[in-house]
């Protein structure tokens, strides 16, 4: 998951048949408040079509083995934790056109918190949820509520890049941990914030990695890069275009706006260049109708996008036009047990960023179990954390970026 309009491997990658993973990222600034149609469901979205993992790649687009999650931290711990009632929070889009991405994160965190509380009767943790709609302006109204609630000692979020950029200074001033499972705009860790940590690869990793995969593995010679106007879309398109080099066709590079539903002009530009692929940097709310209109317009190029589109809602809304689409994500497939536990609890399959949210919530819970009682202690705990999760190993550098993070490629089949 990432977004300004709204703006993110383990092992045991034995996915349940038909499991669909939704894709981040750091969505960013859409203020659309229409109700999402699919929540966080990752089940097959259009007939038998679903988003299925293909391969994890490095920055050269080459396959990399999935990480071993056998030593992943368990939110339940050893069941002996003692603490006063403690509160953490989650902030992101829980309503609106891209709400599925935020709900994926909230559910992943809830799974961790519930497991912790069930095992530790003497240390009960509450997770408060705050809906930003993925909109930077709405986030600026919500952020002071979070920062002003002194009971909250750690925040999972914001979810999208645009909203994170807008409210980052509020949380920095409040000394409140801002631990994002999905905001991927590279510039977020260049603001000097000492409380902000990113739990997945940023787009400076995703862009070049995916571009290399498109050129070196998929052998695309000509690619049209189309971007929306969110912080996520703008930053991702820049990285993809640079990574593609001469394969990026400037003649069909195009810009659309979040909220757009008619892409006929862009379709004609793309069709006129006859590319091998179209890369869309944006979210599924616009990505789905765009993919549909490309197909209806006679464009036969492969459709490629990233975590902002990597959601079952893309498949559901795009229908048959989604078939064959390649979707990347800094997030990995859900390990088998996690997927089963998530399905049992929420009656939907886990989605993009669900595993990351679980891991990051678990890290905060480990901090609480170790004796962390306030905001400063939580920031310090995460700053010095070094341990395995279901998705990857978590250890951060001085800027709040992971020391090591990779990208997954998925395809709609």
Backbone torsions as a table, in degrees:
resi	resn	phi	psi	omega
1	UNK	NA	178.5	-166.1
2	UNK	156.7	139.8	164.9
3	UNK	-178.4	139.5	173.0
4	UNK	-99.7	-18.8	176.0
5	UNK	-109.6	-28.4	102.5
6	UNK	-129.4	125.5	174.8
7	UNK	-70.3	NA	NA
8	UNK	NA	NA	NA
9	UNK	NA	70.7	-178.8
10	UNK	-67.1	-178.0	175.7
11	UNK	-88.9	-162.0	-174.4
12	UNK	46.9	48.6	-178.0
13	UNK	-81.3	40.5	177.6
14	UNK	-86.4	96.0	-175.6
15	UNK	-78.8	144.9	173.3
16	UNK	-61.5	145.2	-177.7
17	UNK	-58.4	130.5	176.9
18	UNK	81.8	4.6	-179.6
19	UNK	-63.8	131.5	178.4
20	UNK	-113.0	129.8	178.8
21	UNK	-102.1	134.4	178.0
22	UNK	-88.4	156.5	-176.2
23	UNK	-105.5	-179.6	-161.5
24	UNK	-113.6	166.4	132.0
25	UNK	130.5	172.5	-177.7
26	UNK	-65.9	63.9	-176.6
27	UNK	-67.0	169.1	-175.8
28	UNK	-141.6	-67.0	-170.1
29	UNK	-128.1	39.8	178.8
30	UNK	-90.2	134.1	-179.4
31	UNK	-100.6	11.5	179.7
32	UNK	-60.5	127.6	-178.0
33	UNK	-112.0	17.8	177.4
34	UNK	-66.1	149.6	-175.8
35	UNK	-72.2	134.2	177.3
36	UNK	-67.8	147.0	-177.1
37	UNK	-90.8	-17.0	-173.6
38	UNK	-125.2	5.2	-179.3
39	UNK	53.5	-134.1	-179.0
40	UNK	-106.5	17.0	-176.9
41	UNK	-60.3	138.3	176.6
42	UNK	-118.0	17.6	-179.9
43	UNK	-75.3	167.2	-178.6
44	UNK	-51.0	128.4	-170.2
45	UNK	-100.6	-20.6	-179.4
46	UNK	-144.3	99.3	-175.6
47	UNK	62.6	-124.2	-179.9
48	UNK	-96.9	6.6	-178.2
49	UNK	-76.2	141.5	174.4
50	UNK	-153.5	162.9	178.9
51	UNK	-88.3	117.9	-173.6
52	UNK	-121.1	139.1	-179.2
53	UNK	-68.1	138.6	176.5
54	UNK	-106.4	-56.7	-172.4
55	UNK	-163.7	149.3	170.5
56	UNK	-93.8	138.9	-174.6
57	UNK	-128.0	158.9	173.9
58	UNK	-96.0	-172.2	-175.8
59	UNK	-73.1	-2.8	174.7
60	UNK	-101.3	1.9	-179.6
61	UNK	82.3	9.3	-178.2
62	UNK	-91.8	149.9	-178.0
63	UNK	-64.3	140.0	177.6
64	UNK	-129.6	134.1	179.7
65	UNK	-59.3	147.2	178.2
66	UNK	-66.8	150.1	-179.6
67	UNK	-70.3	157.3	177.8
68	UNK	-89.6	119.0	-178.0
69	UNK	-101.4	13.9	-176.4
70	UNK	-64.8	-23.1	179.3
71	UNK	-104.3	19.2	-177.6
72	UNK	-61.0	141.2	178.2
73	UNK	-60.9	139.7	-179.9
74	UNK	-104.1	122.4	-179.3
75	UNK	-60.8	-21.9	179.8
76	UNK	-73.8	-22.1	-176.9
77	UNK	59.7	-144.0	178.5
78	UNK	-100.3	5.6	176.4
79	UNK	81.3	6.0	-175.7
80	UNK	-106.9	8.5	-175.7
81	UNK	-65.4	144.7	175.7
82	UNK	-131.0	133.0	178.6
83	UNK	-162.2	160.8	170.2
84	UNK	-72.3	157.2	176.5
85	UNK	-50.2	129.4	-172.3
86	UNK	-128.9	149.8	-176.7
87	UNK	-125.8	133.9	167.4
88	UNK	-119.9	173.0	-176.5
89	UNK	-137.1	160.3	172.4
90	UNK	-128.3	135.6	178.2
91	UNK	-131.1	130.9	178.5
92	UNK	172.5	-174.8	-178.9
93	UNK	-74.2	113.2	176.0
94	UNK	-112.1	-11.4	169.6
95	UNK	-136.2	164.9	179.8
96	UNK	108.2	178.7	-172.3
97	UNK	-62.9	-28.0	-178.5
98	UNK	-116.3	28.0	-175.1
99	UNK	-63.2	-26.9	-178.6
100	UNK	-54.7	-35.5	-177.9
101	UNK	-67.3	-41.5	178.4
102	UNK	-69.5	-38.1	180.0
103	UNK	-65.8	-36.5	175.4
104	UNK	-56.2	-42.8	-178.6
105	UNK	-68.9	-47.0	-179.9
106	UNK	-58.8	-44.9	-178.7
107	UNK	-64.9	-40.0	178.3
108	UNK	-61.0	-42.2	178.6
109	UNK	-66.3	-41.4	179.2
110	UNK	-60.4	-39.2	-179.5
111	UNK	-60.2	-42.0	179.5
112	UNK	-68.1	-46.7	-177.9
113	UNK	-63.6	-41.6	-179.8
114	UNK	-65.3	-38.9	178.2
115	UNK	-64.9	-40.2	178.6
116	UNK	-63.7	-48.4	-175.6
117	UNK	-67.4	-34.1	179.3
118	UNK	-66.0	-30.7	-176.7
119	UNK	-93.6	-17.1	-174.2
120	UNK	-126.7	82.6	-175.2
121	UNK	-65.8	-21.6	-179.9
122	UNK	-96.3	11.1	177.0
123	UNK	-148.2	90.7	-177.3
124	UNK	-100.9	128.7	-177.1
125	UNK	-116.7	133.8	177.8
126	UNK	-105.7	140.4	173.3
127	UNK	-112.8	117.5	177.7
128	UNK	-91.7	140.3	-178.3
129	UNK	-112.0	140.6	-178.4
130	UNK	-130.3	122.1	-177.6
131	UNK	-90.4	116.2	177.3
132	UNK	-99.4	-8.7	-173.6
133	UNK	61.3	10.7	-178.1
134	UNK	71.8	12.7	-174.0
135	UNK	-105.8	120.6	-179.5
136	UNK	-53.4	-38.9	-179.2
137	UNK	-67.3	-42.0	177.9
138	UNK	-66.7	-36.7	-179.5
139	UNK	-62.3	-35.3	179.6
140	UNK	-67.5	-21.0	175.7
141	UNK	-83.6	-32.4	-176.9
142	UNK	-82.6	-37.4	-174.6
143	UNK	-54.4	-44.2	179.4
144	UNK	-61.8	-30.7	177.4
145	UNK	-65.0	-41.7	-179.8
146	UNK	-68.5	-50.2	-178.2
147	UNK	-61.7	-34.9	-177.5
148	UNK	-79.8	-11.7	178.9
149	UNK	-86.7	98.3	-173.5
150	UNK	-66.7	-13.6	178.5
151	UNK	-74.7	-19.4	-178.6
152	UNK	-84.1	120.0	-178.5
153	UNK	-108.6	-3.1	178.0
154	UNK	-160.4	145.9	-177.7
155	UNK	-123.4	129.5	169.9
156	UNK	-93.5	102.6	-176.1
157	UNK	134.6	-172.5	-4.2
158	UNK	-63.7	167.1	-173.4
159	UNK	-86.7	-35.6	-174.7
160	UNK	-106.2	154.9	-175.3
161	UNK	-68.2	-41.4	-178.0
162	UNK	-62.9	-45.5	-179.9
163	UNK	-69.1	-34.9	178.1
164	UNK	-62.7	-43.8	178.0
165	UNK	-61.7	-39.4	-175.9
166	UNK	-69.9	-35.4	-173.1
167	UNK	-111.7	-1.6	179.8
168	UNK	-50.5	-45.4	-179.5
169	UNK	-60.2	-30.8	179.9
170	UNK	-64.8	-46.6	-179.0
171	UNK	-72.8	-32.8	176.4
172	UNK	-62.7	-46.4	-179.6
173	UNK	-63.8	-35.0	-179.2
174	UNK	-80.6	-7.8	-178.8
175	UNK	67.6	25.6	-176.6
176	UNK	-96.1	127.5	176.8
177	UNK	-54.6	129.7	174.0
178	UNK	-119.7	103.7	-173.6
179	UNK	-115.0	102.0	-173.4
180	UNK	-94.2	138.6	177.8
181	UNK	-96.9	0.8	-169.4
182	UNK	-154.3	-18.4	-177.1
183	UNK	-74.6	115.6	-169.2
184	UNK	-115.7	2.6	178.2
185	UNK	-61.0	125.1	-174.1
186	UNK	-58.3	-30.4	-174.1
187	UNK	-72.2	-12.6	-176.2
188	UNK	-62.3	-30.4	-179.5
189	UNK	-92.6	13.3	179.0
190	UNK	-108.0	12.5	-176.1
191	UNK	-94.5	-0.8	179.9
192	UNK	79.3	12.3	178.5
193	UNK	-72.5	129.1	-179.8
194	UNK	-95.6	-1.3	-177.6
195	UNK	-110.3	-0.4	-173.4
196	UNK	-104.0	128.3	179.5
197	UNK	-135.0	136.0	-178.3
198	UNK	-103.1	127.5	-174.3
199	UNK	-93.8	21.9	179.1
200	UNK	-162.5	174.8	-179.2
201	UNK	-67.0	148.4	175.8
202	UNK	-92.1	178.7	-174.7
203	UNK	-74.6	-12.4	173.6
204	UNK	-74.0	-16.4	172.5
205	UNK	-94.6	-47.1	-176.8
206	UNK	-63.3	-46.4	-176.8
207	UNK	-56.9	-58.7	-179.8
208	UNK	-62.0	-36.7	-179.1
209	UNK	-64.2	-47.4	-178.9
210	UNK	-68.3	-39.9	178.5
211	UNK	-60.7	-43.3	179.5
212	UNK	-64.5	-38.7	178.4
213	UNK	-64.9	-40.6	179.9
214	UNK	-63.8	-41.1	-176.8
215	UNK	-81.6	-46.8	-172.0
216	UNK	-85.8	-31.8	-178.3
217	UNK	-101.7	-46.2	-179.5
218	UNK	-85.4	-12.3	175.8
219	UNK	60.7	37.2	175.7
220	UNK	-76.7	129.2	-178.5
221	UNK	-98.4	-27.2	-178.8
222	UNK	-137.6	123.3	-177.0
223	UNK	-129.4	132.1	173.8
224	UNK	-94.8	121.7	179.2
225	UNK	-99.4	118.3	-179.6
226	UNK	-116.7	131.5	-175.5
227	UNK	-127.2	152.2	171.3
228	UNK	-90.9	-172.7	-174.3
229	UNK	-101.9	15.0	178.6
230	UNK	-79.9	161.0	176.0
231	UNK	-57.8	-38.4	178.4
232	UNK	-62.9	-53.2	-176.3
233	UNK	-62.9	-42.9	-179.5
234	UNK	-63.2	-48.1	-178.4
235	UNK	-66.3	-40.6	-179.7
236	UNK	-66.7	-43.2	179.9
237	UNK	-61.1	-38.5	178.9
238	UNK	-62.3	-43.8	-178.9
239	UNK	-69.0	-41.9	179.6
240	UNK	-64.2	-46.0	-178.3
241	UNK	-60.7	-44.5	178.8
242	UNK	-63.8	-41.0	-179.1
243	UNK	-67.7	-33.5	-179.7
244	UNK	-72.0	-26.5	-178.7
245	UNK	59.3	-127.9	-176.5
246	UNK	-68.1	-13.9	179.3
247	UNK	-75.9	-17.8	177.4
248	UNK	-80.0	117.3	-177.5
249	UNK	-90.8	106.9	-178.1
250	UNK	-64.9	-21.2	-178.4
251	UNK	-68.1	-22.0	-180.0
252	UNK	-122.0	14.0	172.2
253	UNK	-66.6	134.5	-175.0
254	UNK	-144.3	160.0	179.3
255	UNK	-125.0	137.8	175.2
256	UNK	-126.8	175.6	-178.5
257	UNK	-116.0	146.0	173.7
258	UNK	-61.4	135.9	-177.0
259	UNK	99.3	-15.6	178.4
260	UNK	-65.2	145.7	175.0
261	UNK	-127.5	-17.4	179.5
262	UNK	-107.4	111.7	-177.4
263	UNK	-113.8	22.8	-174.0
264	UNK	-58.4	-40.0	-178.9
265	UNK	-65.1	-42.9	179.7
266	UNK	-67.4	-38.2	178.1
267	UNK	-59.4	-42.1	-179.6
268	UNK	-66.3	-38.3	177.8
269	UNK	-62.8	-45.8	-180.0
270	UNK	-64.0	-46.6	-177.9
271	UNK	-59.3	-36.7	-178.0
272	UNK	-67.2	-19.8	-178.8
273	UNK	-98.6	-10.4	179.8
274	UNK	46.6	59.6	-178.3
275	UNK	-77.6	166.1	172.9
276	UNK	-77.3	-30.9	-177.2
277	UNK	-152.2	156.7	171.9
278	UNK	-118.7	123.2	174.8
279	UNK	-101.2	124.9	179.5
280	UNK	-108.4	120.1	178.1
281	UNK	-101.2	98.6	-177.5
282	UNK	174.3	-156.4	-175.5
283	UNK	-112.3	165.3	-175.5
284	UNK	-64.8	-25.5	-178.5
285	UNK	-59.5	-35.3	175.9
286	UNK	-101.2	-30.3	-178.1
287	UNK	-62.0	-37.5	-178.4
288	UNK	-65.8	-52.9	178.6
289	UNK	-65.5	-30.2	178.3
290	UNK	-65.2	-46.1	178.3
291	UNK	-60.7	-41.0	179.3
292	UNK	-63.1	-44.0	-177.9
293	UNK	-71.5	-29.6	173.9
294	UNK	-62.3	-46.1	-179.6
295	UNK	-65.4	-44.7	179.7
296	UNK	-62.8	-29.8	-178.5
297	UNK	-83.7	0.7	176.9
298	UNK	88.9	11.8	177.8
299	UNK	-80.9	123.0	-176.9
300	UNK	-101.3	1.4	-179.1
301	UNK	-62.9	150.9	176.0
302	UNK	-65.8	144.0	177.6
303	UNK	-100.7	126.0	-179.1
304	UNK	-128.2	138.3	176.7
305	UNK	-151.6	-172.8	-174.5
306	UNK	-124.7	-156.1	-171.0
307	UNK	-63.0	-26.3	178.1
308	UNK	-65.6	-22.6	179.9
309	UNK	-105.3	-17.9	-174.9
310	UNK	-72.8	73.2	-178.4
311	UNK	-146.3	146.8	178.7
312	UNK	-55.3	-25.7	178.6
313	UNK	-64.0	-31.9	176.6
314	UNK	-61.0	-46.8	-179.2
315	UNK	-66.2	-43.0	-179.0
316	UNK	-62.4	-44.3	-175.3
317	UNK	-80.5	-32.2	-179.4
318	UNK	-84.7	-19.7	178.8
319	UNK	62.0	-137.7	-175.6
320	UNK	-64.7	-20.4	179.4
321	UNK	-66.9	-17.6	-179.7
322	UNK	-79.2	-18.0	-175.1
323	UNK	-57.8	129.9	178.2
324	UNK	87.3	-9.1	-177.9
325	UNK	-62.7	140.7	174.4
326	UNK	-98.8	129.9	-177.8
327	UNK	-131.1	124.1	180.0
328	UNK	-96.1	168.3	176.0
329	UNK	-166.8	141.5	171.5
330	UNK	-72.8	-4.3	-179.4
331	UNK	-96.9	147.1	-179.4
332	UNK	-102.8	168.5	178.2
333	UNK	-62.9	152.0	179.1
334	UNK	-75.1	130.4	173.4
335	UNK	-60.1	157.6	-171.1
336	UNK	-57.5	-48.4	-177.3
337	UNK	-66.0	-42.1	178.2
338	UNK	-59.5	-45.9	-179.5
339	UNK	-59.2	-41.6	-179.6
340	UNK	-67.9	-43.0	179.6
341	UNK	-64.6	-40.7	-179.6
342	UNK	-64.8	-46.8	179.9
343	UNK	-60.3	-42.4	-178.4
344	UNK	-65.8	-35.9	-176.4
345	UNK	-81.6	-39.5	-173.0
346	UNK	-111.4	-2.8	179.4
347	UNK	61.0	23.2	172.8
348	UNK	-142.4	159.7	177.3
349	UNK	-75.2	154.2	177.7
350	UNK	-64.2	155.5	-176.6
351	UNK	-126.8	-172.5	179.2
352	UNK	-57.8	132.0	178.7
353	UNK	77.1	-4.2	178.3
354	UNK	-62.5	-44.3	-179.3
355	UNK	-67.2	-43.0	178.1
356	UNK	-60.0	-42.8	-179.9
357	UNK	-62.5	-41.7	177.2
358	UNK	-59.9	-47.6	-179.6
359	UNK	-62.5	-45.4	-176.4
360	UNK	-70.2	-37.5	175.1
361	UNK	-64.2	-39.0	178.5
362	UNK	-61.1	-39.8	178.5
363	UNK	-62.2	-44.0	177.3
364	UNK	-63.5	-39.5	179.2
365	UNK	-64.6	-38.4	176.6
366	UNK	-63.6	-36.0	177.1
367	UNK	-63.5	-45.7	178.8
368	UNK	-61.7	-44.4	179.8
369	UNK	-63.7	-27.0	-179.1
370	UNK	-81.6	-6.6	178.2
371	UNK	115.4	1.9	177.2
372	UNK	-64.3	129.5	-176.8
373	UNK	-123.6	-10.7	-175.9
374	UNK	-141.2	177.1	-175.9
375	UNK	-64.0	-44.5	-178.5
376	UNK	-62.2	-39.6	179.7
377	UNK	-65.9	-36.4	-179.8
378	UNK	-69.6	-41.3	177.3
379	UNK	-61.3	-43.8	-179.0
380	UNK	-65.4	-38.3	179.7
381	UNK	-62.3	-46.7	-179.1
382	UNK	-68.0	-39.4	179.8
383	UNK	-56.1	-35.1	-176.3
384	UNK	-104.8	10.2	-176.5
385	UNK	-72.1	144.9	179.0
386	UNK	-153.9	98.4	-177.2
387	UNK	-167.9	164.7	-179.1
388	UNK	-83.8	147.5	171.5
389	UNK	-126.2	-176.3	177.7
390	UNK	-68.2	-35.4	-175.8
391	UNK	-86.2	-35.7	-174.0
392	UNK	-174.2	-178.0	173.8
393	UNK	-86.0	138.0	-178.1
394	UNK	-113.8	113.1	173.3
395	UNK	-154.4	130.0	-172.7
396	UNK	-108.4	150.2	175.1
397	UNK	-86.7	-175.7	-174.4
398	UNK	-65.0	-19.8	-178.7
399	UNK	-94.6	-5.0	-179.4
400	UNK	94.1	11.9	175.8
401	UNK	-97.1	149.6	176.5
402	UNK	-65.0	143.1	178.8
403	UNK	-64.9	-30.3	179.0
404	UNK	-148.1	129.7	179.6
405	UNK	-153.9	140.8	-176.7
406	UNK	-126.8	176.0	-174.5
407	UNK	-118.8	145.8	174.0
408	UNK	-109.2	146.7	174.0
409	UNK	-109.9	132.4	177.6
410	UNK	-120.7	163.9	174.7
411	UNK	-143.9	143.6	176.4
412	UNK	-80.5	119.0	-178.6
413	UNK	-131.2	NA	NA
